[in-house]
């Protein structure tokens, strides 16, 4: 089987070069003897997949993607356009959606991640009071939570569009959800998710605090109970084995040593070839929690990390 190549987004201002955000990965890949090709991310997002992949050689064979997030439907179009050129993404469209969207991975990780429930909805459609009440009941009817869609939260609008101090206050739930849907607009993915809010460990020089990143049980606290990001690790897995462990990209200087004992069998059960898990340690010392699962192709790397092992593993897969 041919050695896999890696696709990177092209620089919008110079389409013969990688996007500046991924240029260092492309340089490292070349140093390792690997091969890369460029795709037009804007064309992919616009639904013009054939145009987006026109620079990928015909019959190139197996490919990984390392780039910006794509909606699952756009990723499927990407895979189809590449297949028409005799190329094959090593993460299938079904595998991408499973790892990229919370409903795809939640059942496997239930019990290891904050309790969650979701309401499928079209973009800009706010769930009604009865739907929200039923979702609140599924989470136990009381306590704090956060709002997100299948992929993202609005953590930077913490009080108005992310954090719900008390689920029993259904008027507050409706208000935060409506504002979240309004701000997400056409970019809302899949539906509205409610996730239990959990408190995670902070750096030794920072205050204790809580959760609230894109996982819904994460780490960006604007609740008044603390400040700063939780100690969070990002782990890259290939074929069920961890190939890179580092800090979360939002806090690249934290030292992290997550316990992967309980996570490894869940990653293998998920059955996706290349995924990431974001992990945080509970503030009460009761262990590490999975705060997010993602497709490894669109998960960012923290600044300064040595990605040699990761890229070498991908081209050897």
Phi and psi restraints in degrees (value plus and minus 20) as a CYANA .aco file:
   2 UNK   PHI     -81.6   -41.6
   2 UNK   PSI     132.8   172.8
   3 UNK   PHI     -88.4   -48.4
   3 UNK   PSI     112.0   152.0
   4 UNK   PHI     -83.1   -43.1
   4 UNK   PSI     124.0   164.0
   5 UNK   PHI    -121.9   -81.9
   5 UNK   PSI     147.6   187.6
   6 UNK   PHI    -139.6   -99.6
   6 UNK   PSI     114.2   154.2
   7 UNK   PHI    -115.6   -75.6
   7 UNK   PSI     111.5   151.5
   8 UNK   PHI    -140.3  -100.3
   8 UNK   PSI     133.7   173.7
   9 UNK   PHI     -86.2   -46.2
   9 UNK   PSI     123.2   163.2
  10 UNK   PHI     -99.3   -59.3
  10 UNK   PSI     134.0   174.0
  11 UNK   PHI     -85.7   -45.7
  11 UNK   PSI     102.0   142.0
  12 UNK   PHI     -78.2   -38.2
  12 UNK   PSI     -46.9    -6.9
  13 UNK   PHI    -112.6   -72.6
  13 UNK   PSI     -34.1     5.9
  14 UNK   PHI    -170.0  -130.0
  14 UNK   PSI      64.0   104.0
  15 UNK   PHI     -85.7   -45.7
  15 UNK   PSI     -24.0    16.0
  16 UNK   PHI    -110.3   -70.3
  16 UNK   PSI     -21.0    19.0
  17 UNK   PHI    -141.3  -101.3
  17 UNK   PSI     134.2   174.2
  18 UNK   PHI     -85.7   -45.7
  18 UNK   PSI     131.7   171.7
  19 UNK   PHI     -70.3   -30.3
  19 UNK   PSI     116.1   156.1
  20 UNK   PHI     -72.8   -32.8
  20 UNK   PSI     -51.9   -11.9
  21 UNK   PHI     -84.3   -44.3
  21 UNK   PSI     -49.5    -9.5
  22 UNK   PHI    -129.2   -89.2
  22 UNK   PSI     -15.3    24.7
  23 UNK   PHI     -81.7   -41.7
  23 UNK   PSI     -56.7   -16.7
  24 UNK   PHI     -88.3   -48.3
  24 UNK   PSI     -53.4   -13.4
  25 UNK   PHI     -86.5   -46.5
  25 UNK   PSI     -61.0   -21.0
  26 UNK   PHI     -84.2   -44.2
  26 UNK   PSI     -59.6   -19.6
  27 UNK   PHI     -83.8   -43.8
  27 UNK   PSI     -65.5   -25.5
  28 UNK   PHI     -82.5   -42.5
  28 UNK   PSI     -60.5   -20.5
  29 UNK   PHI     -79.9   -39.9
  29 UNK   PSI     -63.2   -23.2
  30 UNK   PHI     -81.6   -41.6
  30 UNK   PSI     -61.0   -21.0
  31 UNK   PHI     -82.2   -42.2
  31 UNK   PSI     -49.0    -9.0
  32 UNK   PHI    -105.0   -65.0
  32 UNK   PSI     -19.9    20.1
  33 UNK   PHI      65.3   105.3
  33 UNK   PSI      -7.8    32.2
  34 UNK   PHI    -106.6   -66.6
  34 UNK   PSI     150.8   190.8
  35 UNK   PHI    -141.3  -101.3
  35 UNK   PSI     118.3   158.3
  36 UNK   PHI    -151.7  -111.7
  36 UNK   PSI     137.6   177.6
  37 UNK   PHI    -157.2  -117.2
  37 UNK   PSI     144.4   184.4
  38 UNK   PHI    -134.1   -94.1
  38 UNK   PSI     124.5   164.5
  39 UNK   PHI    -147.5  -107.5
  39 UNK   PSI     138.3   178.3
  40 UNK   PHI    -113.3   -73.3
  40 UNK   PSI      82.6   122.6
  41 UNK   PHI     -83.4   -43.4
  41 UNK   PSI     -61.1   -21.1
  42 UNK   PHI     -80.5   -40.5
  42 UNK   PSI     -60.2   -20.2
  43 UNK   PHI     -86.9   -46.9
  43 UNK   PSI     -57.7   -17.7
  44 UNK   PHI     -80.3   -40.3
  44 UNK   PSI     -67.2   -27.2
  45 UNK   PHI     -83.6   -43.6
  45 UNK   PSI     -54.9   -14.9
  46 UNK   PHI     -96.8   -56.8
  46 UNK   PSI     -26.5    13.5
  47 UNK   PHI      69.3   109.3
  47 UNK   PSI      -6.1    33.9
  48 UNK   PHI    -124.7   -84.7
  48 UNK   PSI      46.2    86.2
  49 UNK   PHI     -85.2   -45.2
  49 UNK   PSI     -58.5   -18.5
  50 UNK   PHI     -81.2   -41.2
  50 UNK   PSI     -61.5   -21.5
  51 UNK   PHI     -85.7   -45.7
  51 UNK   PSI     -58.4   -18.4
  52 UNK   PHI     -83.7   -43.7
  52 UNK   PSI     -51.7   -11.7
  53 UNK   PHI    -124.4   -84.4
  53 UNK   PSI      -5.9    34.1
  54 UNK   PHI     -84.0   -44.0
  54 UNK   PSI     -42.0    -2.0
  55 UNK   PHI    -107.6   -67.6
  55 UNK   PSI     -24.1    15.9
  56 UNK   PHI    -101.0   -61.0
  56 UNK   PSI     106.7   146.7
  57 UNK   PHI     -78.6   -38.6
  57 UNK   PSI     122.9   162.9
  58 UNK   PHI     -81.9   -41.9
  58 UNK   PSI     120.4   160.4
  59 UNK   PHI      37.9    77.9
  59 UNK   PSI      14.6    54.6
  60 UNK   PHI     -89.5   -49.5
  60 UNK   PSI     -47.9    -7.9
  61 UNK   PHI      74.4   114.4
  61 UNK   PSI    -160.6  -120.6
  62 UNK   PHI     -93.5   -53.5
  62 UNK   PSI     122.8   162.8
  63 UNK   PHI    -162.5  -122.5
  63 UNK   PSI     123.2   163.2
  64 UNK   PHI    -126.7   -86.7
  64 UNK   PSI     136.8   176.8
  65 UNK   PHI    -133.4   -93.4
  65 UNK   PSI     116.8   156.8
  66 UNK   PHI    -151.1  -111.1
  66 UNK   PSI      84.2   124.2
  67 UNK   PHI    -189.5  -149.5
  67 UNK   PSI    -180.7  -140.7
  68 UNK   PHI     -90.9   -50.9
  68 UNK   PSI     135.7   175.7
  69 UNK   PHI     -79.3   -39.3
  69 UNK   PSI     125.8   165.8
  70 UNK   PHI    -145.9  -105.9
  70 UNK   PSI     120.5   160.5
  71 UNK   PHI     -77.8   -37.8
  71 UNK   PSI     130.0   170.0
  72 UNK   PHI     -77.7   -37.7
  72 UNK   PSI     -58.4   -18.4
  73 UNK   PHI     -85.7   -45.7
  73 UNK   PSI     -57.3   -17.3
  74 UNK   PHI     -89.6   -49.6
  74 UNK   PSI     -56.0   -16.0
  75 UNK   PHI     -83.6   -43.6
  75 UNK   PSI     -59.5   -19.5
  76 UNK   PHI     -82.6   -42.6
  76 UNK   PSI     -61.1   -21.1
  77 UNK   PHI     -84.2   -44.2
  77 UNK   PSI     -57.7   -17.7
  78 UNK   PHI     -77.7   -37.7
  78 UNK   PSI     -69.8   -29.8
  79 UNK   PHI     -82.0   -42.0
  79 UNK   PSI     -60.2   -20.2
  80 UNK   PHI     -85.3   -45.3
  80 UNK   PSI     -63.6   -23.6
  81 UNK   PHI     -83.9   -43.9
  81 UNK   PSI     -58.7   -18.7
  82 UNK   PHI     -89.2   -49.2
  82 UNK   PSI     -59.8   -19.8
  83 UNK   PHI     -80.0   -40.0
  83 UNK   PSI     -56.4   -16.4
  84 UNK   PHI     -85.8   -45.8
  84 UNK   PSI     -38.7     1.3
  85 UNK   PHI    -119.7   -79.7
  85 UNK   PSI     -11.0    29.0
  86 UNK   PHI      59.1    99.1
  86 UNK   PSI       7.3    47.3
  87 UNK   PHI    -141.1  -101.1
  87 UNK   PSI     139.9   179.9
  88 UNK   PHI    -161.9  -121.9
  88 UNK   PSI      99.5   139.5
  89 UNK   PHI     -88.3   -48.3
  89 UNK   PSI     113.6   153.6
  90 UNK   PHI     -97.7   -57.7
  90 UNK   PSI     -32.4     7.6
  91 UNK   PHI    -124.8   -84.8
  91 UNK   PSI      97.5   137.5
  92 UNK   PHI     -90.5   -50.5
  92 UNK   PSI     141.2   181.2
  93 UNK   PHI     -76.5   -36.5
  93 UNK   PSI     -59.5   -19.5
  94 UNK   PHI     -85.5   -45.5
  94 UNK   PSI     -61.4   -21.4
  95 UNK   PHI     -85.3   -45.3
  95 UNK   PSI     -57.7   -17.7
  96 UNK   PHI     -82.9   -42.9
  96 UNK   PSI     -68.7   -28.7
  97 UNK   PHI     -83.0   -43.0
  97 UNK   PSI     -57.5   -17.5
  98 UNK   PHI     -80.3   -40.3
  98 UNK   PSI     -66.0   -26.0
  99 UNK   PHI    -101.8   -61.8
  99 UNK   PSI     -48.0    -8.0
 100 UNK   PHI    -102.3   -62.3
 100 UNK   PSI     -52.3   -12.3
 101 UNK   PHI    -132.6   -92.6
 101 UNK   PSI     114.5   154.5
 102 UNK   PHI     -72.3   -32.3
 102 UNK   PSI     -64.8   -24.8
 103 UNK   PHI     -81.5   -41.5
 103 UNK   PSI     -41.6    -1.6
 104 UNK   PHI     -92.8   -52.8
 104 UNK   PSI     -53.9   -13.9
 105 UNK   PHI    -129.3   -89.3
 105 UNK   PSI     -31.4     8.6
 106 UNK   PHI     -82.4   -42.4
 106 UNK   PSI     -63.8   -23.8
 107 UNK   PHI     -79.7   -39.7
 107 UNK   PSI     -57.4   -17.4
 108 UNK   PHI     -87.7   -47.7
 108 UNK   PSI     -58.0   -18.0
 109 UNK   PHI    -117.7   -77.7
 109 UNK   PSI     -17.4    22.6
 110 UNK   PHI     -76.6   -36.6
 110 UNK   PSI     113.4   153.4
 111 UNK   PHI      77.9   117.9
 111 UNK   PSI     -46.1    -6.1
 112 UNK   PHI    -125.4   -85.4
 112 UNK   PSI     -20.3    19.7
 113 UNK   PHI    -157.1  -117.1
 113 UNK   PSI     137.5   177.5
 114 UNK   PHI     -75.1   -35.1
 114 UNK   PSI     116.8   156.8
 115 UNK   PHI     -74.4   -34.4
 115 UNK   PSI     119.2   159.2
 116 UNK   PHI    -163.3  -123.3
 116 UNK   PSI     136.2   176.2
 117 UNK   PHI    -167.8  -127.8
 117 UNK   PSI     140.6   180.6
 118 UNK   PHI    -166.7  -126.7
 118 UNK   PSI     138.0   178.0
 119 UNK   PHI    -146.1  -106.1
 119 UNK   PSI      88.7   128.7
 120 UNK   PHI     -80.6   -40.6
 120 UNK   PSI     117.6   157.6
 121 UNK   PHI    -177.1  -137.1
 121 UNK   PSI     133.5   173.5
 122 UNK   PHI     -96.4   -56.4
 122 UNK   PSI     138.8   178.8
 123 UNK   PHI     -75.1   -35.1
 123 UNK   PSI     116.5   156.5
 124 UNK   PHI      52.7    92.7
 124 UNK   PSI     -17.1    22.9
 125 UNK   PHI    -116.2   -76.2
 125 UNK   PSI      97.6   137.6
 126 UNK   PHI    -106.7   -66.7
 126 UNK   PSI     107.0   147.0
 127 UNK   PHI     -77.9   -37.9
 127 UNK   PSI     124.8   164.8
 128 UNK   PHI     -96.5   -56.5
 128 UNK   PSI     148.7   188.7
 129 UNK   PHI     -76.4   -36.4
 129 UNK   PSI     -59.7   -19.7
 130 UNK   PHI     -87.6   -47.6
 130 UNK   PSI     -60.4   -20.4
 131 UNK   PHI     -83.4   -43.4
 131 UNK   PSI     -62.9   -22.9
 132 UNK   PHI     -86.6   -46.6
 132 UNK   PSI     -60.4   -20.4
 133 UNK   PHI     -82.0   -42.0
 133 UNK   PSI     -60.4   -20.4
 134 UNK   PHI     -85.7   -45.7
 134 UNK   PSI     -59.7   -19.7
 135 UNK   PHI     -84.7   -44.7
 135 UNK   PSI     -62.3   -22.3
 136 UNK   PHI     -80.7   -40.7
 136 UNK   PSI     -62.7   -22.7
 137 UNK   PHI     -81.6   -41.6
 137 UNK   PSI     -57.2   -17.2
 138 UNK   PHI     -85.3   -45.3
 138 UNK   PSI     -44.2    -4.2
 139 UNK   PHI    -113.8   -73.8
 139 UNK   PSI     -11.6    28.4
 140 UNK   PHI      81.6   121.6
 140 UNK   PSI     -27.2    12.8
 141 UNK   PHI      67.9   107.9
 141 UNK   PSI     -30.2     9.8
 142 UNK   PHI    -174.2  -134.2
 142 UNK   PSI     148.2   188.2
 143 UNK   PHI      79.0   119.0
 143 UNK   PSI     150.3   190.3
 144 UNK   PHI    -101.1   -61.1
 144 UNK   PSI     137.2   177.2
 145 UNK   PHI    -175.0  -135.0
 145 UNK   PSI     152.9   192.9
 146 UNK   PHI    -148.2  -108.2
 146 UNK   PSI     142.1   182.1
 147 UNK   PHI    -131.3   -91.3
 147 UNK   PSI     120.2   160.2
 148 UNK   PHI    -174.8  -134.8
 148 UNK   PSI     158.6   198.6
 149 UNK   PHI    -124.0   -84.0
 149 UNK   PSI    -182.5  -142.5
 150 UNK   PHI     -87.6   -47.6
 150 UNK   PSI     -34.9     5.1
 151 UNK   PHI    -147.3  -107.3
 151 UNK   PSI     -62.3   -22.3
 152 UNK   PHI    -149.1  -109.1
 152 UNK   PSI     135.7   175.7
 153 UNK   PHI    -132.9   -92.9
 153 UNK   PSI    -199.7  -159.7
 154 UNK   PHI    -134.8   -94.8
 154 UNK   PSI      38.6    78.6
 155 UNK   PHI     -83.7   -43.7
 155 UNK   PSI     -43.2    -3.2
 156 UNK   PHI    -101.3   -61.3
 156 UNK   PSI     -28.9    11.1
 157 UNK   PHI    -133.5   -93.5
 157 UNK   PSI      36.1    76.1
 158 UNK   PHI     -71.9   -31.9
 158 UNK   PSI     -76.9   -36.9
 159 UNK   PHI     -94.6   -54.6
 159 UNK   PSI     -53.0   -13.0
 160 UNK   PHI    -109.4   -69.4
 160 UNK   PSI     -45.0    -5.0
 161 UNK   PHI    -162.0  -122.0
 161 UNK   PSI      -3.0    37.0
 162 UNK   PHI    -158.7  -118.7
 162 UNK   PSI     -76.3   -36.3
 163 UNK   PHI    -112.3   -72.3
 163 UNK   PSI     111.5   151.5
 164 UNK   PHI    -133.8   -93.8
 164 UNK   PSI      88.3   128.3
 165 UNK   PHI     -83.2   -43.2
 165 UNK   PSI     -52.7   -12.7
 166 UNK   PHI    -168.9  -128.9
 166 UNK   PSI      94.7   134.7
 167 UNK   PHI     -84.4   -44.4
 167 UNK   PSI     -46.9    -6.9
 168 UNK   PHI     -85.9   -45.9
 168 UNK   PSI     -39.9     0.1
 169 UNK   PHI    -106.5   -66.5
 169 UNK   PSI      65.3   105.3
 170 UNK   PHI     -84.8   -44.8
 170 UNK   PSI     -48.6    -8.6
 171 UNK   PHI     -84.9   -44.9
 171 UNK   PSI     -61.2   -21.2
 172 UNK   PHI     -86.1   -46.1
 172 UNK   PSI     -61.5   -21.5
 173 UNK   PHI     -77.0   -37.0
 173 UNK   PSI     -69.3   -29.3
 174 UNK   PHI     -81.4   -41.4
 174 UNK   PSI     -58.3   -18.3
 175 UNK   PHI     -86.8   -46.8
 175 UNK   PSI     -66.4   -26.4
 176 UNK   PHI     -87.6   -47.6
 176 UNK   PSI     -61.9   -21.9
 177 UNK   PHI     -82.9   -42.9
 177 UNK   PSI     -64.1   -24.1
 178 UNK   PHI     -81.7   -41.7
 178 UNK   PSI     -61.2   -21.2
 179 UNK   PHI     -88.5   -48.5
 179 UNK   PSI     -58.3   -18.3
 180 UNK   PHI     -79.8   -39.8
 180 UNK   PSI     -69.2   -29.2
 181 UNK   PHI     -81.7   -41.7
 181 UNK   PSI     -61.2   -21.2
 182 UNK   PHI     -80.3   -40.3
 182 UNK   PSI     -65.9   -25.9
 183 UNK   PHI     -92.2   -52.2
 183 UNK   PSI     -55.3   -15.3
 184 UNK   PHI     -87.9   -47.9
 184 UNK   PSI     -57.3   -17.3
 185 UNK   PHI      34.1    74.1
 185 UNK   PSI    -151.5  -111.5
 186 UNK   PHI     -88.9   -48.9
 186 UNK   PSI     -32.1     7.9
 187 UNK   PHI    -110.5   -70.5
 187 UNK   PSI     -20.0    20.0
 188 UNK   PHI     -82.2   -42.2
 188 UNK   PSI     108.5   148.5
 189 UNK   PHI    -127.1   -87.1
 189 UNK   PSI      95.3   135.3
 190 UNK   PHI      61.5   101.5
 190 UNK   PSI     -75.0   -35.0
 191 UNK   PHI     148.9   188.9
 191 UNK   PSI    -191.2  -151.2
 192 UNK   PHI    -119.3   -79.3
 192 UNK   PSI     111.1   151.1
 193 UNK   PHI    -134.0   -94.0
 193 UNK   PSI     115.4   155.4
 194 UNK   PHI    -129.3   -89.3
 194 UNK   PSI     108.7   148.7
 195 UNK   PHI    -146.8  -106.8
 195 UNK   PSI     119.6   159.6
 196 UNK   PHI     -78.6   -38.6
 196 UNK   PSI     118.9   158.9
 197 UNK   PHI    -107.5   -67.5
 197 UNK   PSI     107.2   147.2
 198 UNK   PHI    -145.8  -105.8
 198 UNK   PSI     131.2   171.2
 199 UNK   PHI    -117.1   -77.1
 199 UNK   PSI     114.4   154.4
 200 UNK   PHI    -141.4  -101.4
 200 UNK   PSI     141.7   181.7
 201 UNK   PHI     -84.3   -44.3
 201 UNK   PSI     123.3   163.3
 202 UNK   PHI    -128.3   -88.3
 202 UNK   PSI     145.3   185.3
 203 UNK   PHI     -78.6   -38.6
 203 UNK   PSI     134.2   174.2
 204 UNK   PHI     -80.4   -40.4
 204 UNK   PSI     -48.0    -8.0
 205 UNK   PHI    -114.4   -74.4
 205 UNK   PSI     -11.4    28.6
 206 UNK   PHI    -141.4  -101.4
 206 UNK   PSI     147.6   187.6
 207 UNK   PHI     -93.4   -53.4
 207 UNK   PSI     138.0   178.0
 208 UNK   PHI     -87.3   -47.3
 208 UNK   PSI     140.3   180.3
 209 UNK   PHI    -188.8  -148.8
 209 UNK   PSI    -166.5  -126.5
 210 UNK   PHI    -159.7  -119.7
 210 UNK   PSI    -182.3  -142.3
 211 UNK   PHI    -136.6   -96.6
 211 UNK   PSI     147.4   187.4
 212 UNK   PHI     134.9   174.9
 212 UNK   PSI      10.3    50.3
 213 UNK   PHI    -107.7   -67.7
 213 UNK   PSI    -180.0  -140.0
 214 UNK   PHI     -85.4   -45.4
 214 UNK   PSI     -31.3     8.7
 215 UNK   PHI    -101.7   -61.7
 215 UNK   PSI     -42.6    -2.6
 216 UNK   PHI      69.3   109.3
 216 UNK   PSI     -33.2     6.8
 217 UNK   PHI    -151.5  -111.5
 217 UNK   PSI      21.1    61.1
 218 UNK   PHI    -121.6   -81.6
 218 UNK   PSI    -139.9   -99.9
 219 UNK   PHI    -174.2  -134.2
 219 UNK   PSI     -12.9    27.1
 220 UNK   PHI    -125.7   -85.7
 220 UNK   PSI      77.2   117.2
 221 UNK   PHI    -111.9   -71.9
 221 UNK   PSI     100.9   140.9
 222 UNK   PHI    -148.1  -108.1
 222 UNK   PSI       9.3    49.3
 223 UNK   PHI    -110.5   -70.5
 223 UNK   PSI     -29.0    11.0
 224 UNK   PHI      72.9   112.9
 224 UNK   PSI     -23.1    16.9
 225 UNK   PHI    -120.2   -80.2
 225 UNK   PSI     -10.5    29.5
 226 UNK   PHI     141.6   181.6
 226 UNK   PSI     156.1   196.1
 227 UNK   PHI    -168.5  -128.5
 227 UNK   PSI     139.7   179.7
 228 UNK   PHI      69.8   109.8
 228 UNK   PSI     147.5   187.5
 229 UNK   PHI    -109.4   -69.4
 229 UNK   PSI     125.1   165.1
 230 UNK   PHI     -85.9   -45.9
 230 UNK   PSI     141.6   181.6
 231 UNK   PHI     -93.9   -53.9
 231 UNK   PSI      89.8   129.8
 232 UNK   PHI    -151.1  -111.1
 232 UNK   PSI     117.8   157.8
 233 UNK   PHI    -130.8   -90.8
 233 UNK   PSI     128.2   168.2
 234 UNK   PHI    -138.1   -98.1
 234 UNK   PSI     108.4   148.4
 235 UNK   PHI    -138.7   -98.7
 235 UNK   PSI     108.4   148.4
 236 UNK   PHI    -118.1   -78.1
 236 UNK   PSI     108.2   148.2
 237 UNK   PHI    -137.3   -97.3
 237 UNK   PSI     115.3   155.3
 238 UNK   PHI    -147.2  -107.2
 238 UNK   PSI      99.9   139.9
 239 UNK   PHI      32.2    72.2
 239 UNK   PSI      22.3    62.3
 240 UNK   PHI      62.6   102.6
 240 UNK   PSI     -16.8    23.2
 241 UNK   PHI    -138.5   -98.5
 241 UNK   PSI     119.5   159.5
 242 UNK   PHI     -93.9   -53.9
 242 UNK   PSI     103.7   143.7
 243 UNK   PHI    -129.6   -89.6
 243 UNK   PSI     -30.8     9.2
 244 UNK   PHI    -178.6  -138.6
 244 UNK   PSI     111.5   151.5
 245 UNK   PHI    -146.0  -106.0
 245 UNK   PSI     106.8   146.8
 246 UNK   PHI    -175.4  -135.4
 246 UNK   PSI    -198.2  -158.2
 247 UNK   PHI     -94.6   -54.6
 247 UNK   PSI     145.0   185.0
 248 UNK   PHI     -87.0   -47.0
 248 UNK   PSI     123.9   163.9
 249 UNK   PHI     -77.9   -37.9
 249 UNK   PSI     -45.3    -5.3
 250 UNK   PHI     -96.3   -56.3
 250 UNK   PSI     -33.0     7.0
 251 UNK   PHI    -162.9  -122.9
 251 UNK   PSI      46.2    86.2
 252 UNK   PHI     -89.1   -49.1
 252 UNK   PSI     -31.5     8.5
 253 UNK   PHI    -118.3   -78.3
 253 UNK   PSI     -19.5    20.5
 254 UNK   PHI     -94.3   -54.3
 254 UNK   PSI     120.5   160.5
 255 UNK   PHI    -107.2   -67.2
 255 UNK   PSI     108.4   148.4
 256 UNK   PHI    -151.4  -111.4
 256 UNK   PSI     119.1   159.1
 257 UNK   PHI    -158.5  -118.5
 257 UNK   PSI      53.2    93.2
 258 UNK   PHI     -90.7   -50.7
 258 UNK   PSI     129.2   169.2
 259 UNK   PHI    -105.2   -65.2
 259 UNK   PSI      95.0   135.0
 260 UNK   PHI    -118.2   -78.2
 260 UNK   PSI     -14.4    25.6
 261 UNK   PHI     -75.7   -35.7
 261 UNK   PSI     -67.6   -27.6
 262 UNK   PHI    -104.2   -64.2
 262 UNK   PSI     -34.5     5.5
 263 UNK   PHI    -106.1   -66.1
 263 UNK   PSI     -57.6   -17.6
 264 UNK   PHI     -73.9   -33.9
 264 UNK   PSI     -69.3   -29.3
 265 UNK   PHI     -84.8   -44.8
 265 UNK   PSI     -49.0    -9.0
 266 UNK   PHI     -91.3   -51.3
 266 UNK   PSI     -61.2   -21.2
 267 UNK   PHI     -80.8   -40.8
 267 UNK   PSI     -62.6   -22.6
 268 UNK   PHI     -85.4   -45.4
 268 UNK   PSI     -58.4   -18.4
 269 UNK   PHI     -84.8   -44.8
 269 UNK   PSI     -54.0   -14.0
 270 UNK   PHI     -80.6   -40.6
 270 UNK   PSI     -57.3   -17.3
 271 UNK   PHI      61.2   101.2
 271 UNK   PSI      -5.0    35.0
 272 UNK   PHI    -117.5   -77.5
 272 UNK   PSI     119.1   159.1
 273 UNK   PHI     -87.9   -47.9
 273 UNK   PSI     -65.2   -25.2
 274 UNK   PHI    -151.6  -111.6
 274 UNK   PSI      84.5   124.5
 275 UNK   PHI    -157.0  -117.0
 275 UNK   PSI     146.1   186.1
 276 UNK   PHI    -142.2  -102.2
 276 UNK   PSI     132.1   172.1
 277 UNK   PHI    -147.3  -107.3
 277 UNK   PSI     111.9   151.9
 278 UNK   PHI    -117.7   -77.7
 278 UNK   PSI     107.9   147.9
 279 UNK   PHI    -143.3  -103.3
 279 UNK   PSI     123.0   163.0
 280 UNK   PHI    -158.4  -118.4
 280 UNK   PSI     128.5   168.5
 281 UNK   PHI    -111.1   -71.1
 281 UNK   PSI     110.7   150.7
 282 UNK   PHI     -81.3   -41.3
 282 UNK   PSI     123.2   163.2
 283 UNK   PHI     -82.9   -42.9
 283 UNK   PSI     -46.9    -6.9
 284 UNK   PHI    -106.0   -66.0
 284 UNK   PSI     -15.0    25.0
 285 UNK   PHI      58.2    98.2
 285 UNK   PSI      -7.4    32.6
 286 UNK   PHI    -105.0   -65.0
 286 UNK   PSI     -16.8    23.2
 287 UNK   PHI     107.6   147.6
 287 UNK   PSI     158.4   198.4
 288 UNK   PHI    -108.5   -68.5
 288 UNK   PSI     123.6   163.6
 289 UNK   PHI    -140.9  -100.9
 289 UNK   PSI     125.8   165.8
 290 UNK   PHI    -102.3   -62.3
 290 UNK   PSI      94.0   134.0
 291 UNK   PHI    -119.9   -79.9
 291 UNK   PSI     -31.6     8.4
 292 UNK   PHI    -186.8  -146.8
 292 UNK   PSI     125.7   165.7
 293 UNK   PHI    -139.3   -99.3
 293 UNK   PSI     124.3   164.3
 294 UNK   PHI    -166.5  -126.5
 294 UNK   PSI     141.7   181.7
 295 UNK   PHI     -93.7   -53.7
 295 UNK   PSI     109.8   149.8
 296 UNK   PHI     -84.5   -44.5
 296 UNK   PSI     -41.8    -1.8
 297 UNK   PHI     -89.7   -49.7
 297 UNK   PSI     -45.7    -5.7
 298 UNK   PHI    -140.5  -100.5
 298 UNK   PSI      -1.1    38.9
 299 UNK   PHI    -116.3   -76.3
 299 UNK   PSI     108.3   148.3
 300 UNK   PHI     -94.4   -54.4
 300 UNK   PSI     132.4   172.4
 301 UNK   PHI    -117.1   -77.1
 301 UNK   PSI     123.0   163.0
 302 UNK   PHI     -90.4   -50.4
 302 UNK   PSI     127.4   167.4
 303 UNK   PHI     -79.5   -39.5
 303 UNK   PSI     112.4   152.4
 304 UNK   PHI      68.7   108.7
 304 UNK   PSI     -23.4    16.6
 305 UNK   PHI     -96.6   -56.6
 305 UNK   PSI     129.4   169.4
 306 UNK   PHI    -107.0   -67.0
 306 UNK   PSI      87.1   127.1
 307 UNK   PHI    -116.5   -76.5
 307 UNK   PSI      -5.2    34.8
 308 UNK   PHI     -76.2   -36.2
 308 UNK   PSI     -68.5   -28.5
 309 UNK   PHI     -83.9   -43.9
 309 UNK   PSI     -58.2   -18.2
 310 UNK   PHI     -82.9   -42.9
 310 UNK   PSI     -72.9   -32.9
 311 UNK   PHI     -87.9   -47.9
 311 UNK   PSI     -57.6   -17.6
 312 UNK   PHI     -81.7   -41.7
 312 UNK   PSI     -58.0   -18.0
 313 UNK   PHI     -86.4   -46.4
 313 UNK   PSI     -59.3   -19.3
 314 UNK   PHI     -85.1   -45.1
 314 UNK   PSI     -62.4   -22.4
 315 UNK   PHI    -100.1   -60.1
 315 UNK   PSI     -29.7    10.3
 316 UNK   PHI    -116.4   -76.4
 316 UNK   PSI     -25.8    14.2
